[in-house]
Amino acid sequence: MSRHLTDAIIYKLHRYSDSSAVARAFTADFGKIKLFVPKAFSKKGGLLTCFPGVLDFQMKESSDLFRFYSFTQKPEFHRFINSHEIMIRLHFIFEVMDALYEEREKDGYLMRLIMKIDDTNFRKATAFTVRHMFEKNGVLPDFSVCTNCGAEECTDGFVPGGEFFCSNCRGAGVRAGGTVMLFMKSALSSEMMKNLIVNRENETEIISFFADFYKSLYGKELKSIATLKMLI
């Protein structure tokens, strides 16, 4: 057995008894892991979800349920729990991560993206973070060229499965409209992404695309999308 300290976010708690829980945590060094937390719901407050901090835990070679020692919250991330706008988007991000990532699949860049979310950038940052997860897992199409005719710089199109087709070649699949196409193009250039404005309407279209794209690939709904679209 080995003991570790790592940046982490506990994003889900399943009650095990009156005060204990099995927690799901996303860690900078070990990806997502499961922990047994003896006093997750103590009278003194217990653990808060979606609050970055430093996790002290012990890995067990014989089990995928690890031993929890402590979690020290980072005060600078109070902005996460003080903003319902950020919180509902974090729940969406972690549902996508849970669906796409294997146990202990490392992605330190994802952790850095999440920790950069704040009150000024949450719309754009959420969309970019979700895009990264699809790209990281190799299912995001190349939006720069039509799979069928080779047309480049398309302004809209459709994504049936994991391929992109311009609207001249295909009229079915998950539609990638102008807002989605501009976002996908901007994501490839730090300067374009810096200057891209994502407002409420644009965010709804981009997030809806990702939810529909996920459903087209896996045949399942992302449960948090309904709440997110209602509150955006």
N, C-alpha and C positions, 0 to 999 in steps of 0.2 A: 504494500500500500504506500501511496505517496501523497504528501500534503502540499497544497499550492495556494498562492495568492494571485488573483487575476482581476482585472477590470471586468465587471459583469452587470447585467440587468436581469433581475428576477421578473419574468413577464407573466407567470401563471402560477396559481396556488390551488392545489386540490386538497380539500380538507380530508385528513386521515383519521383524526379523532377530535376531541373537544378543542385541543390546542395545537395539535401536530398537523403537518401537511407534507405532501409531496410537491416540490416546487420544480418548475421548469425555468432554467436560467440560460441566457445567452452570454457567453464569455469571450473575451478578446483572444485568449490563448487556446481554448479548447472547443470552440463552437458551442452548440446547445447541449446541455446536460440535465440530468435529473438528480434531485437532492432530497434527502429526508430531513425535514426541519422540525425538531422537537417542539418548539414554542413559537410557531408561526403566527398564532392568534392569541398572544398573551394579553393580559389586562393592561399592560403598559404600552400597548400599541402594535406590537408584532412587526411583521414585514410589510412594506409597501411595494406594490408591483410597479414596473416601468419607471424605476428610480435608479439611475446609475450609481455604482459604488464599487467597493473592493470586496470580493468574495474570498473567504478563507474556507477551504474544503479539502476533503481527503478522497482520493480515488481508490476504488476497490477493483482489483483485477478480476475478481470472481463475480462481479455484479455491475450493472449499468446504473444502479441507484447509489449515489455517493453520499458520504457523510458531511453534513453541514456543521461548521464551527461558528462562523460569524459573518455578518455583512455590514460593512461600514459605508453609510451613504455619503455621497459627495454633495455638500451644501450648495455648490454652484448650479446643481441641476434641479433645484426647487422649481425652476421654471417649467419643468415637465408636469409636475403634479398641480401646479397653480394655474395651468392653462388647459381648459377642456379641449381647445382646438388642437393642441399638441397631443393630448392624451388619446383622443379618439383615433388620431392618425398612427400613433404608436401601436395601438391594438391591431390596426390593419396591417402595419408593417410586420408585426410578429406573427400574425396569422399566415401571411404569405411565406415568411421565413420557415415556420413550422411545416408548411405544406411542401416547400421546395427543398429544404436542406435535410441531409442525413444527420443522425446523431454524431456529435463530435466532428462535424465538418467545419474546418477552420475558415474564418473570413474576418481578419482584423480590419480590413477596409470597411466592411459593413458596420462594424462597431464605431469606427471613426465617423462615418456618414450619419449614424443615428445621433451621436453626441454633438454634431454640429447643428442639429435642428433647434431653432429658437423662435421667438415670437415674430420675427421679421421675415423668416424664410420658410415657414412650415409647409406652405403649399408646394413650392418648387422642390424643396428638400425631400418631401415625402415621395413625390413622383419620381425624382431621380434615384432615391434609395430603392424603391420598388423595381424600377427598371434595372438597376444593378443586379438585383437578386435573380431576375429572369435571365439576364445575360450571363451571370456567373454560372448558372446551371445549364447553360448551353441550349436554351429553348427559344431565345429571342431571335426573330428573323432579321435578315439584313434588309433594312428599309431603304437603302440607297439605290437598289436596282430591282426591277421586276424579274421574278424567277422565270417567267415565260418568254417575254420579248426582249428583255435586257434594257428596257427603258430606264434612264436615270433621272434623278431630280423629280420624282413623281410628287404631285401635290396631294394625292389621296390614293386609296387602294383598299385591298381586302387581304385578310390573313386567314386562309383555311389551313388548319394545322400549324406547322412551324415555318411556313413559307409566305413571302410577300408577293402579291400580284397587283399590278396597276389596275385601275378601274376599266381600262380598255380590254383587259385579258380575262378578268374574273369579276363577277357581280355577286358573289356569295362568300360567306365567311364572316369573320369579325371585321367590321369596317374600321379603317384607319383614316379618319378625316384630316382636314388641314391642320387642326390644332395638334393632333397626335403626330403627324408627319413632321411638323416644325419642331416639336419637342424632341423627337427621335434624332433629327438632324443636329439640333443644338447640343444634345448630350455628347456628341462626338467632338465638340470644340469647347474648350474652357471659356474662351472669349464670348462665344455665342450664348453659352449657358449663363454666363455672368449677366449678360444684357437681356436675357429672355424674361418676360413678365408673365407670371402665371397667376391669374386672378381666379375668383370663385368659379366662373363659368368654364374657364380653361381647365382648371383642376378637375372639375366634375367629368369632363369629357375624357381626360387622360386616365383618371382612376377607373372610370367605367370601362375603358378599353382594356386595361389590365385585368379587371375582374372577368370580363367576357372572354378574354384570351385564355385566362386560367381555366374557365369552365369548358372552353372548346378543347383544351388539351387533356383535361383530367375528368371531365364529366361531373364536376362537383362545384357547388357554389362556395364562395368565400363568405362566411356568415357575417363578418363585420362590415361588408360593403353596404348593406341596407342602412345600417345606422350611420355610417360615414356619409353616404349620399344624402341622407335626410338632414344631417347637421352641418354639412359643408356650407 
